Amino acid sequence: MGAQRTPREKWIEQGLAALAAAGPEAVRIEALAQQLGVTKGGFYGYFTNRDALLTAMLDTWERESVDEVLARVEAEGGDPRTRATRAGHLTFSDDRLLPIDLAVRDWARRDAEVADRLRRVDNARMDLLRELIGSVCDDPDEVEARSLLAITSAIGAHFLAADHAGQHRPEVIARISSLLVPDAAGSDPPAR
């Protein structure tokens, strides 16, 4: 009986872990093979070269960040605020997608093809926000502004080191959500 091959998905997962930890430069075939405890020969049964692996990694990130998030948001339902919050939580609050997303954003600053991919993902996210906010707000300018503020606050919160005057970050983020995504009646929460 021959040795069992390391599945293609394991190479992709290890590549995504390396990307999240140290950027695209850390995605090296020899290093991944060592981390997987295998020889690099098995890599070439799945990928023609490193670029093919990087493409497969981006495909996986895009599928998980858009298709799987949208499917779960739709399946679990709820009012627009609940669905928007769920999408943000699935994308920007977990130990898997968030570090990959942040690494892809950094990588996109230096690679036009990655920037195009990131634009496609962010456009899908904006489309969801426009749909959700638009279902309770009929002013297209307001929908666009709230959608942009929602996505930039979700991303930017991971780069901000500021304190919140005695409040905890999750409380502030929840308040942002309530301000940006009106309730089903289309009204904003009362000011405190």
C-alpha positions in Angstrom: 0.0 0.0 0.0 1.4 3.4 -1.1 1.8 6.5 1.0 -1.3 8.6 1.3 -1.1 12.0 -0.5 -1.6 15.2 1.4 -5.0 16.5 0.2 -5.0 19.6 -2.0 -7.1 21.4 0.6 -4.3 21.0 3.2 -1.9 22.8 1.0 -4.4 25.6 0.5 -5.1 25.8 4.3 -1.5 25.8 5.2 -0.9 28.5 2.6 -3.7 30.6 4.0 -2.3 30.2 7.5 1.1 31.4 6.3 -0.5 34.3 4.5 -2.4 35.4 7.6 0.6 35.1 9.8 3.3 36.7 7.7 2.0 37.8 4.3 2.3 36.3 0.8 6.1 36.1 1.0 5.7 33.4 3.7 3.8 31.2 1.2 6.8 29.1 0.1 6.4 25.5 -1.1 9.3 24.2 0.9 8.1 25.9 4.1 4.6 24.6 3.6 5.8 21.1 3.0 7.9 21.2 6.2 4.9 22.6 8.2 2.7 19.8 6.8 5.4 17.2 7.5 5.6 16.0 3.9 7.9 16.4 0.9 7.2 19.1 -1.6 6.8 16.6 -4.4 3.1 16.1 -3.6 2.5 19.8 -4.1 3.1 19.4 -7.9 0.3 16.8 -8.2 -2.1 19.6 -7.5 -0.4 22.9 -8.5 1.8 23.7 -11.4 3.7 26.3 -9.3 3.4 28.8 -6.4 1.2 31.2 -8.4 -1.4 28.4 -8.9 -1.4 27.9 -5.1 -1.8 31.6 -4.5 -4.8 31.7 -6.9 -6.4 28.7 -5.2 -5.9 30.4 -1.9 -7.6 33.5 -3.1 -10.4 31.4 -4.6 -10.9 29.8 -1.2 -10.9 33.1 0.7 -13.3 34.6 -1.8 -15.7 31.7 -1.6 -15.7 31.6 2.2 -15.8 35.4 2.5 -18.7 36.0 0.1 -20.5 32.8 -1.0 -20.5 31.0 2.3 -21.2 34.1 4.3 -24.1 35.1 2.1 -25.5 31.6 2.2 -25.4 31.5 5.9 -26.9 35.0 6.3 -29.8 34.0 4.0 -30.3 30.6 5.7 -30.4 32.1 9.2 -32.6 35.0 8.2 -33.7 37.8 10.5 -34.3 41.5 10.2 -31.9 43.7 8.2 -29.9 44.7 11.3 -29.5 41.1 12.4 -28.4 40.0 9.0 -25.9 42.8 8.6 -24.5 42.2 12.0 -24.3 38.4 11.3 -22.4 39.1 8.0 -20.0 41.4 9.7 -19.4 39.0 12.6 -18.8 36.0 10.2 -16.4 38.0 8.2 -14.6 40.3 10.6 -14.9 38.7 14.0 -13.5 35.2 13.7 -10.1 33.7 14.0 -10.1 32.4 10.4 -11.4 34.9 7.9 -10.3 38.1 9.7 -6.6 37.5 9.6 -6.8 36.3 6.0 -8.9 39.3 5.0 -6.4 41.7 6.6 -3.5 40.0 4.9 -5.2 40.1 1.6 -5.8 43.9 2.1 -2.1 44.4 2.7 -1.1 42.2 -0.2 -3.5 44.1 -2.5 -1.6 47.3 -1.9 1.3 45.7 -3.9 -0.4 43.5 -6.4 -2.9 44.7 -9.0 -4.5 41.2 -9.5 -5.1 40.8 -5.7 -6.5 44.4 -5.6 -9.0 43.4 -8.3 -10.0 40.3 -6.3 -10.4 42.4 -3.1 -12.5 45.0 -5.0 -14.8 42.2 -6.2 -15.2 40.9 -2.6 -15.7 44.3 -1.2 -18.3 45.1 -3.9 -20.2 41.9 -3.0 -20.2 43.0 0.7 -21.3 46.5 -0.3 -24.1 45.0 -2.4 -25.4 43.1 0.6 -25.3 46.2 2.8 -27.1 48.2 0.2 -29.8 45.5 0.0 -30.2 45.3 3.7 -30.1 49.0 4.5 -32.2 49.7 1.4 -35.0 47.5 2.6 -35.6 49.9 5.5 -34.3 53.2 4.1 -35.6 54.6 0.8 -33.0 57.4 0.3 -30.3 56.0 -2.1 -27.8 58.6 -0.9 -28.4 57.6 2.7 -28.2 53.9 1.8 -24.8 54.4 0.1 -23.4 56.5 2.9 -24.6 54.0 5.6 -23.3 51.0 3.6 -19.8 52.6 3.2 -19.7 53.6 6.9 -20.7 50.1 8.0 -18.0 48.4 6.0 -15.3 50.9 6.8 -16.1 50.8 10.5 -16.0 46.9 10.4 -12.6 46.9 8.8 -11.2 50.0 10.5 -12.1 48.8 14.0 -9.3 46.3 13.7 -6.7 49.0 13.2 -7.8 51.5 15.8 -6.1 51.3 19.2 -8.2 54.0 20.9 -10.1 53.6 24.1 -13.8 54.4 24.3 -14.3 56.6 27.4 -15.3 53.8 29.8 -17.2 51.7 27.2 -16.1 48.4 25.7 -15.4 48.1 22.0 -18.2 45.5 21.4 -20.7 47.9 23.0 -19.5 50.7 20.7 -19.7 48.5 17.6 -23.2 47.4 18.5 -24.2 51.1 18.8 -22.6 51.8 15.4 -24.7 48.9 13.9 -27.9 50.4 15.4 -27.0 53.8 14.0 -26.1 52.6 10.5 -28.8 50.0 9.9 -32.2 51.4 10.8 -34.7 49.1 12.4 -37.5 47.5 10.3 -39.8 50.5 10.8 -37.1 52.6 9.2 -36.4 54.7 12.2 -33.1 55.1 14.0 -32.8 54.3 17.7 -33.4 57.2 20.1 -30.3 59.3 21.0 -28.9 58.6 24.4 
